[in-house]
């Protein structure tokens, strides 16, 4: 208090100083320190030290810890080495490397610690000082898998694990990753089985030694392991590897295994080639392991609801991920947009043409699921309806193109948004799929049904059967191949639909295919299943909100009746028209308000404030469906989703 009093005259003096004292010329003005780029650029030359030995102890499933020992051989005379954790992971379309999970890092030479420091500009990289005569340097560290969802994706539980090599290995900078050789070994919990496409050199007890491979292939070849597993052959050296929280969840019937066998054949018929020597579906049936749907050239990383293969009909909505990721072996891995291919995991990906990589693959994932029987035709039509319905009420389309949403993985990282309908999400998946449906129907109409997008798929993805390298493409390659299938202004079509905002709702493909978007007062089969599983009340197309099981708003549609009334994310509905809130009470209130002028009265809580609001909405419950225009005629959409040469079961 005394100090404050004494300082008061000084404050008065400062206030009385002439304005010239604030002249920028009289202030301290630092200049920028130039960034020092200390990481060598990747060259297409072999790493000179020789193969790296990578040993992973994955036995501590109680604490979910991965213990890593990595021995890196050195070229003669090496005095400094830069190693780095992968940052830009293929398939993620963003810098999602898990540097935050790497801990207890030490580097030693001949058992003695050596100095290291993190690069201050590229923080995924570590510089190591090496003594004269060093022949190898050993890195040891712990990777801390999240134990709960709020910490990140869980990759290890007491019953299973998902080993992703990019999270637990460092690689030398300065070389294409395909030029770095690795000899990996994993020690598993006692009795666990393991699956993945890496060749097993030897298994001694619970330690599995894999054959030497290159680092690019290693990162692209994850493992699943667990105590409850099942391995099923699907033909063409393709395998379905199941891992479950409980043994009973592995009990898929032979008839339903037949759908996965049909998927393998339908994909081959669609794309006209196979770009792998073998392929392993890695599928976790779990609500404990973190959810995942990630593509690889010769395998997938997928998860579904625990009972999705046993309660086949009830979980019809949940099974598309396997068909989608399988399609990526052709579209995304063998063929990839040119600016998404990178020589290492340091160079940023530029996320171009994801409406081909992901959007067309979303289309094929749905089509192949229906053709094979992994999902029913009605559920697949429901998914298309869900996409189409959303974009009829998606004001972000007025200012933001589909192509611009391809940067969303980088700019947003899949974080929740307060008004996704205004700012958009990664819409290149779903609006991309609807655009490719329209392209298919343009080809079918122009060729009297003799050709379709299948012909594009064979011409574009069916090159060099058996090749599991990479063949990048650009916009012109896509348009040129489409023109070879059916002459049309494809460059203009793609540019208009994908690169320009303010387009009409993407319903043209559905309408060309003999269907139309209609609205009903109950969810379609796809939406019904996913809403029920999540126990949410989705009123996006009516009131304009989605609610969790407690009545809390999880999203609010921009410009909806709820939005206009101030019902936004985080608010909780306590009462509906004077009655305590439950889902049926709100549904009934929406039905009762249809066609009259009485608003729906809600009592809501937001933070520590409780208030009553009136929602002026009178159009009833609305959910999107697709309906055949002529119920008596087999439509082009029906033909598209029908099996090709495969007889299922």
Residue pairs with C-beta under 8 A, 6 or more apart in sequence:
20 26
35 121
36 121
37 121
37 122
38 82
38 119
38 121
38 122
38 125
38 127
39 82
39 84
39 119
39 121
39 122
39 125
39 173
39 346
40 82
40 173
40 174
41 174
42 173
42 174
42 175
42 176
42 177
42 343
42 344
42 346
42 347
43 174
43 175
43 176
44 175
44 176
44 179
44 343
45 175
45 176
45 179
46 175
46 179
46 180
46 181
47 172
47 174
47 175
47 179
47 180
47 181
48 75
49 72
49 73
49 74
49 75
49 78
49 172
50 73
50 181
51 73
51 181
51 182
51 183
51 212
52 70
52 71
52 72
52 73
52 171
52 180
52 181
52 182
52 183
52 215
53 70
53 71
53 182
53 183
53 185
54 68
54 69
54 70
54 165
54 169
54 182
54 183
54 184
54 185
55 68
55 69
55 70
55 184
55 185
55 186
55 187
56 66
56 67
56 68
56 163
56 168
56 184
56 185
56 186
56 187
57 66
57 67
57 68
57 69
57 187
58 66
58 156
58 161
58 163
58 186
58 187
58 188
58 189
58 225
59 187
59 188
59 189
59 206
60 66
60 67
61 156
61 157
61 158
61 159
61 161
61 189
62 158
63 147
64 144
64 145
64 146
64 147
64 154
64 155
64 156
64 157
65 142
65 143
65 144
65 145
65 156
66 142
66 143
66 145
66 156
66 163
66 167
66 168
67 140
67 142
68 139
68 140
68 141
68 142
68 143
68 168
68 169
69 138
69 139
69 140
70 138
70 139
70 140
70 169
70 170
71 136
71 137
71 138
71 139
72 81
72 83
72 136
72 137
72 138
72 139
72 170
72 172
73 135
73 136
74 81
74 130
74 134
74 135
74 136
74 137
78 130
78 134
79 129
79 130
79 132
80 127
80 128
80 129
80 130
81 127
81 128
81 130
81 137
81 172
82 119
82 125
82 126
82 127
82 128
82 172
82 173
82 174
83 125
83 126
83 128
83 139
83 170
83 171
83 172
83 173
84 122
84 124
84 125
84 126
84 170
84 171
84 173
84 345
84 346
85 97
85 98
85 99
85 102
85 124
85 166
85 167
85 169
85 170
86 97
86 124
86 166
86 169
86 171
86 219
86 345
87 95
87 97
87 99
87 124
87 345
87 346
88 94
88 95
88 96
88 97
88 342
88 345
88 346
88 347
88 348
88 349
89 96
89 97
89 166
89 219
89 345
90 219
90 220
91 294
91 295
91 296
91 328
91 332
92 294
92 409
93 340
93 349
93 351
93 354
93 406
93 409
93 410
94 349
94 351
94 409
94 410
94 413
95 348
95 410
96 413
97 124
97 166
97 167
97 345
98 143
98 152
98 167
99 123
99 124
100 152
101 143
101 144
101 145
101 146
101 152
101 167
102 141
102 142
102 143
103 141
103 142
103 143
103 144
104 140
104 141
104 142
105 116
105 126
105 139
105 140
105 141
106 113
106 139
106 140
106 141
107 113
107 114
107 116
107 126
107 128
107 137
107 138
107 139
108 114
108 137
108 138
108 140
109 130
109 131
109 134
109 136
109 137
109 138
110 134
114 128
114 129
114 130
114 131
114 137
115 128
115 129
116 126
116 127
116 128
116 129
117 126
117 127
118 125
118 126
118 127
119 125
119 126
119 127
122 346
124 346
125 173
125 346
126 170
128 137
130 137
139 170
143 167
143 168
145 154
145 155
145 156
146 152
146 153
146 154
146 155
146 290
147 154
148 154
149 290
152 290
153 290
153 291
153 292
154 288
154 289
154 290
155 161
155 162
155 163
155 164
155 167
155 289
155 290
156 162
157 245
157 286
157 288
157 289
159 226
159 227
159 228
159 244
159 245
159 286
159 288
160 224
160 225
160 226
160 227
160 228
160 243
160 244
160 245
160 284
160 286
160 288
160 289
161 223
161 224
161 225
161 226
161 289
162 222
162 223
162 224
162 282
162 284
162 289
162 290
162 292
162 301
163 186
163 196
163 222
163 223
163 224
163 225
164 222
164 301
165 184
165 218
165 219
165 221
165 222
166 219
166 345
169 182
169 215
169 218
169 219
171 177
171 180
171 215
171 344
171 345
172 180
173 344
173 346
175 344
176 216
176 343
176 344
177 214
177 215
177 216
177 219
177 343
177 344
177 345
178 214
178 215
178 216
178 217
179 214
180 214
180 215
180 216
181 212
181 213
181 214
181 215
182 212
182 213
182 214
182 215
182 218
183 209
183 210
183 212
184 198
184 209
184 210
184 213
184 218
185 207
185 208
185 209
185 210
186 194
186 207
186 208
186 210
186 223
186 225
187 206
187 207
187 208
188 194
188 206
188 207
188 208
188 225
189 206
189 225
189 227
190 206
191 206
191 227
192 206
192 225
192 226
192 227
193 225
193 226
193 227
193 229
193 231
194 208
194 223
194 224
194 225
195 223
195 224
195 225
195 229
195 231
195 239
195 241
195 243
195 280
195 282
196 221
196 222
196 223
196 224
196 280
196 282
196 299
197 221
197 278
197 279
197 280
197 296
197 298
197 299
198 210
198 211
198 213
198 218
198 221
198 223
199 210
199 211
199 213
200 208
200 209
200 210
200 211
201 209
201 210
201 211
202 208
202 209
203 209
213 221
219 345
220 296
220 297
220 298
220 333
221 296
221 298
221 299
222 282
222 294
222 296
222 299
222 301
223 282
224 241
224 243
224 282
224 283
224 284
224 301
225 243
226 243
226 244
228 243
228 244
228 245
228 246
228 247
228 249
228 250
229 241
229 242
229 243
229 244
229 250
230 241
230 242
230 250
230 252
231 239
231 240
231 241
231 242
232 239
232 240
232 241
232 242
232 252
232 257
232 260
233 239
233 240
234 240
234 257
234 260
234 261
234 263
234 264
234 281
235 261
235 264
235 265
236 264
236 265
236 268
236 274
236 279
237 277
237 278
237 279
238 264
238 278
238 279
238 280
238 281
239 278
239 279
239 280
239 281
240 257
240 260
240 281
240 283
241 280
241 281
241 282
241 283
242 250
242 252
242 283
242 285
242 309
243 282
243 283
243 284
243 285
243 286
244 250
244 284
244 285
244 286
244 306
245 285
245 286
245 287
245 288
245 306
246 306
248 310
249 285
249 306
249 307
249 309
249 310
250 285
250 309
251 309
251 310
252 309
252 310
253 312
255 649
256 309
256 312
258 373
258 648
258 649
259 372
259 373
259 374
259 648
260 281
260 322
260 372
260 374
262 371
262 372
262 373
262 643
262 646
262 648
263 322
263 323
263 326
263 368
263 369
263 372
263 374
264 326
265 372
265 645
265 646
266 368
266 371
266 372
266 643
266 644
266 646
267 326
267 327
267 330
267 368
268 274
269 644
269 645
269 646
270 364
270 367
270 368
270 371
270 454
270 457
270 458
270 644
271 330
271 457
271 458
271 461
271 462
272 457
272 458
272 461
272 462
272 465
273 330
273 461
273 462
273 463
273 464
273 465
273 466
274 465
274 466
275 297
275 329
275 330
275 333
275 334
275 461
275 464
275 465
275 466
275 467
275 468
276 297
276 298
276 329
276 468
277 298
277 466
277 468
278 298
279 298
279 299
279 326
279 329
280 298
280 299
280 300
281 299
281 300
281 302
281 322
281 326
282 299
282 300
282 301
282 302
283 300
283 302
283 303
283 304
283 322
284 292
284 302
284 303
284 304
285 303
285 304
285 305
285 306
285 307
285 308
285 309
286 303
286 306
287 305
287 306
289 303
290 303
291 303
292 301
292 302
292 303
293 300
293 301
293 302
293 303
293 321
293 324
293 325
294 300
294 301
294 302
294 325
295 325
295 328
295 329
295 332
295 333
296 328
296 329
296 333
297 329
297 333
297 334
297 468
298 329
298 468
300 322
300 325
300 326
300 328
301 325
302 321
302 322
302 325
303 321
304 315
304 318
304 319
304 321
304 322
305 315
305 318
305 533
307 314
307 315
308 315
308 318
308 319
309 315
314 529
315 529
315 533
316 375
316 376
316 379
316 525
316 529
317 375
317 379
317 382
317 525
317 526
317 527
317 528
317 529
317 530
317 533
318 529
318 530
318 533
319 369
319 374
319 375
320 365
320 366
320 369
320 374
320 375
320 380
320 383
321 365
322 374
323 364
323 365
323 366
323 368
323 369
323 372
323 374
323 375
324 361
324 362
324 364
324 365
325 365
326 365
326 368
327 361
327 364
327 365
327 368
328 361
330 457
330 461
330 462
331 356
331 357
331 360
331 361
331 364
331 461
332 357
332 358
332 361
333 468
333 470
334 461
334 467
334 468
334 469
334 470
334 471
335 460
335 461
335 470
335 471
335 472
335 473
336 357
336 470
336 471
336 472
336 473
337 352
337 353
337 354
337 356
337 357
337 472
337 473
337 474
338 352
338 472
338 473
338 474
339 349
339 350
339 351
339 352
339 353
340 349
340 350
340 351
340 352
340 353
340 354
340 357
340 472
341 470
341 472
342 348
342 349
351 406
351 407
351 409
351 410
352 406
353 406
353 473
353 474
353 475
353 478
354 406
354 426
354 428
354 432
355 402
355 403
355 406
355 428
355 431
355 432
355 435
355 498
356 432
356 473
356 478
358 426
358 428
358 429
358 432
359 402
359 428
359 429
359 430
359 431
359 432
359 433
359 435
359 436
360 432
360 433
360 436
360 453
362 429
362 430
362 432
362 433
363 432
363 433
363 436
363 437
363 440
363 453
364 457
366 375
366 380
366 383
366 384
366 433
367 380
367 640
367 641
368 374
369 375
369 380
370 376
370 377
370 380
370 641
371 641
371 642
371 643
371 644
371 646
372 643
372 646
372 648
373 643
373 648
373 649
376 525
377 638
377 641
378 524
378 525
379 525
379 526
379 529
380 526
380 641
381 515
381 524
381 626
381 637
381 641
382 524
382 525
382 526
382 527
382 528
382 625
382 626
383 526
384 433
384 434
384 437
384 510
384 626
385 517
385 524
385 526
385 624
385 625
385 626
386 524
386 526
386 527
386 624
387 430
387 431
387 433
387 434
388 434
388 505
388 506
388 507
388 510
388 517
388 624
388 626
389 517
389 519
389 541
389 623
389 624
390 430
390 540
390 624
391 397
391 427
391 430
391 431
391 434
391 505
391 506
392 505
392 507
392 517
392 624
393 421
393 540
393 541
393 557
393 560
394 421
394 424
394 427
395 421
395 422
395 558
395 559
396 420
396 421
396 422
396 423
396 424
396 558
397 424
397 427
397 431
397 501
397 502
397 503
397 505
398 501
398 502
399 501
399 502
400 423
400 424
400 501
401 498
401 499
401 500
401 501
402 427
402 428
402 431
402 432
402 435
402 497
402 498
402 499
403 428
403 498
403 499
404 424
404 501
405 424
405 425
405 426
405 427
405 428
406 426
406 428
408 414
408 424
408 425
408 426
409 426
412 425
414 426
417 423
417 425
418 556
418 568
418 569
419 556
419 557
419 558
420 555
421 557
421 558
421 559
422 558
428 498
431 506
432 498
434 506
434 507
434 509
434 510
435 494
435 497
435 498
435 506
435 509
436 453
436 509
437 509
437 510
437 513
437 640
438 497
438 506
438 508
438 509
438 512
439 453
439 456
439 482
439 490
439 493
439 509
440 452
440 453
440 509
440 513
440 640
441 508
441 509
441 512
441 513
441 636
442 486
442 488
442 493
442 512
443 451
443 452
443 453
443 455
443 456
443 482
443 485
443 486
443 488
444 451
444 452
444 636
445 512
446 486
446 488
447 486
449 636
449 639
451 485
451 486
452 640
454 644
455 485
456 481
456 482
456 485
459 481
459 484
459 485
460 473
460 477
460 478
460 481
463 471
464 471
475 491
475 494
476 491
478 490
478 494
479 490
479 491
479 494
482 488
482 490
483 490
496 503
497 503
497 506
507 516
507 517
510 516
510 517
510 626
510 637
511 629
512 636
513 635
513 636
513 637
513 640
514 628
514 629
514 630
514 633
514 635
514 636
514 637
514 638
515 626
515 627
515 628
515 629
515 635
515 637
516 626
516 627
516 629
517 624
517 625
517 626
517 627
518 624
518 625
518 626
518 627
519 541
519 622
519 623
519 624
519 625
520 622
520 623
520 625
521 591
521 620
521 621
521 622
521 623
522 528
522 621
522 623
523 531
523 538
523 623
524 623
524 624
524 625
524 626
527 538
527 623
527 624
531 537
531 538
535 548
535 549
536 546
536 547
536 548
536 549
536 554
537 546
537 547
537 583
537 586
537 587
538 546
538 547
539 545
539 546
539 547
539 562
539 586
539 590
539 621
540 546
540 555
540 557
541 622
541 623
541 624
542 590
542 617
542 619
542 620
542 621
542 622
543 560
543 561
543 562
543 567
543 586
543 590
543 600
543 615
543 617
544 556
544 557
544 559
544 560
544 561
544 562
544 563
544 567
544 617
545 553
545 554
545 555
545 556
545 557
545 560
545 562
545 567
546 553
546 554
546 555
547 553
547 554
547 573
547 583
547 586
548 554
550 572
551 572
551 573
551 574
551 581
551 582
551 583
552 570
552 571
552 572
552 573
553 562
553 567
553 568
553 569
553 570
553 571
553 572
553 573
554 569
555 569
556 562
556 563
556 567
556 568
556 569
557 563
561 615
561 616
561 617
562 568
562 615
562 617
564 616
565 602
565 613
565 614
565 615
565 616
566 613
567 573
567 602
567 604
567 613
567 615
568 606
570 606
570 607
571 604
571 605
571 606
572 604
572 605
572 606
573 581
573 586
573 602
573 603
573 604
574 580
574 581
574 602
574 603
574 604
574 605
574 610
575 581
575 602
575 603
576 585
576 586
576 589
576 600
576 601
576 602
577 585
577 589
577 592
577 600
577 601
578 601
579 585
587 621
589 600
590 600
590 617
590 620
590 621
591 620
591 621
592 598
593 599
593 600
593 617
593 618
593 620
594 618
594 619
594 620
595 618
595 620
596 618
597 618
599 614
599 615
599 616
599 617
600 614
600 615
600 617
601 612
601 613
601 614
601 615
602 612
602 613
602 614
602 615
603 610
603 611
603 612
604 610
604 611
604 612
604 613
626 637
628 635
628 637
628 638
629 635
